[in-house]
Amino acid sequence: MPKMIFVNLPVADLARSRAFYEAIGFTNEPRFSDHTGAAMMWSDTIVVMILTHDKWKGFTDRPIPPATSSEVSLALALDSREAVDAMIEAGAAHGGTADVNPVQDYGFMYGRDLLDPDGHVWAPFWMEPAVANGEQPMPAVAAE
Amino acid sequence: MPQMIFVNLPVTDLDKSKAFYEAVGAANNPAFTDDTAACMVVEEGSIHVMLLTHEKWATFTSKKIPDAHTTAQVLLCVSADSRDAVDGQVDKAVKAGGKADPTPTQDFGGFMYGRSFEDPDGHIWEVMWMDPTAIPAGEPAETAA
């Protein structure tokens, strides 16, 4: 069976976050959602679990660091540059913040970053398929 | 195109973290690996972990890196095929220098079993087995993963 990943994220306002994730292309799975958490499906095997802080505390006693810090950045591969822009715009219109980090535009690759309402970092990107599937080597990218 | 996620994590020692992720079953993809980053494949074509040096990480964001040993902003959970596979992966993590069970074991009898380990930088991974036949059809679940 293919492995699944569940990305568990603490959120301050479950309804607000659910609306945000639906707006950027996730689908709610009601069988794994209640008033303490919601399963948001990106695919059959990629799931974001948004959890209230109370629910989150049942899983770990480590405090949540401030949103000015970032433990992780979650990148999603999209089919086109336009799809990247569309996700950023939809997120910004539903409580997210666009372009908190530099836009990456290297010709063969295009990526923008989006904060969810709690400051979790998402990084939708498009990559030239021949590079992504290894048919062509990744071009050198000059450091900013 | 299949849906793909790349979980980007900052690490203090790239070689050490690369060895750790290989030990717990991820395969390195050399096409997206250099001395600043390593692409580790959890599930071919869908789930990847990108390990990034702090220097590389800093080129992407000005946000500070929190100490993942003492705080947690995300809990990453992957599925396993059996209870034994859950225990096996945690054992491998411990042998490779990780820490077992930073979060409580979740043992719901016959239908779900989850444990966790932390990587050398403190990032928490949960490993969970769930009996697919036990998932209720169309009924809201009381227990979130």
Interface residues (C-beta under 8 A of the other chain):
Chain A: M1 P2 K3 M4 I5 F6 V7 N8 L9 P10 P30 R31 F32 S33 D34 T36 G37 A39 W42 S43 T45 I46 V47 M49 L51 K55 F59 T60 R62 P63 I64 P65 P66 T68 S69 S70 E71 V72 S73 L74 A75 L76 A77 D79 V100 N101 P102 Q104 D113 H120 V121 A123 P129 G134 P137 M138 A143 E144
Chain B: M1 P2 Q3 M4 I5 F6 V7 N8 L9 P10 A31 F32 V42 E43 S46 I47 M50 T59 F60 T61 S62 K63 K64 I65 P66 D67 A68 T70 T71 A72 Q73 V74 L75 L76 C77 V78 S79 A80 D81 P102 T103 P104 H123 I124 E126 M128 P132 I135 P136 A137 G138 E139 P140 A141 E142 A144 A145
